Amino acid sequence: MPLNAVRVASKAQPAKNVILVFHGLGDSGSGWSFLAEYLQRSPAFAHTRFVFPNAPNMRIDANGGMSMPAWFNIYDWANPDARVDVEGIKSSLKVINSFIQEQIDDGISPENIILGGFSQGAALTLASTVTSPYKLGGFFALSGFCRLKKEDLDSIAENKNKDTPVFHGHGDQDPIIPIQYGSDAKKFFEKYFHLSDYDFKSYRGMAHSTSLEEMQDLVQFLSKALKL
């Protein structure tokens, strides 16, 4: 079965690197396809292709059981100790691996693949720093969090990206994912999984979204990670 995604070809051939971006709850791949247009304005990204996967529809308990695009269920918005959909997260981590393998099969080296995401997609990205069986070029998490416990990840940990660069941006006015959840994620991955190149940046006045300042920092991160 083909992997469901919005795909943007590189401006120049052949494609030499790939940026994978996983969207947030209720969104779709097309919601983040602007990133390809934004980056491809620069000649540095001429040989970069982009893949924006689409999440399946699923029941979201925190939204009254409504069905919407999601990578895993959310049981309670406000309670940090609420039940976590560990199996749903693990299932989506396998989807991520399938997208990465697809690019490798197409001739892209793992170190030329960047994995990123926003909100739910960022949560998956952060978990993938530990669980990915591939040594990737970098990870970026925008407005990300981690609700998993160490023991949830231990059984599926590959630990191949301890020194792979991670960029984590978060707005200090985020009403959906409080910035504390973001800074807690950095502490969690550094303490328990010894990530050594984890850059966490906060953005003043930014809500649950992105900003020009964050995009500029992301461009710098991607250029360095891909050696452009």
Sequence and secondary structure as in RCSB ss.txt:
>XXXX:A:sequence
MPLNAVRVASKAQPAKNVILVFHGLGDSGSGWSFLAEYLQRSPAFAHTRFVFPNAPNMRIDANGGMSMPAWFNIY
DWANPDARVDVEGIKSSLKVINSFIQEQIDDGISPENIILGGFSQGAALTLASTVTSPYKLGGFFALSGFCRLKK
EDLDSIAENKNKDTPVFHGHGDQDPIIPIQYGSDAKKFFEKYFHLSDYDFKSYRGMAHSTSLEEMQDLVQFLSKA
LKL
>XXXX:A:secstr
    EEEE  SSSS  EEEEEE  TT  GGGGTHHHHHHTTSGGGTTEEEEEE   EEEEGGGTTEEEE SS BS
 SS TTS B HHHHHHHHHHHHHHHHHHHHTT  GGGEEEEEETHHHHHHHHHHHH SS  SEEEEES      H
HHHHTT     TTS EEEEEETT SSS HHHHHHHHHHHHHHH  S EEEEEETT  SS  HHHHHHHHHHHHHH
TT 
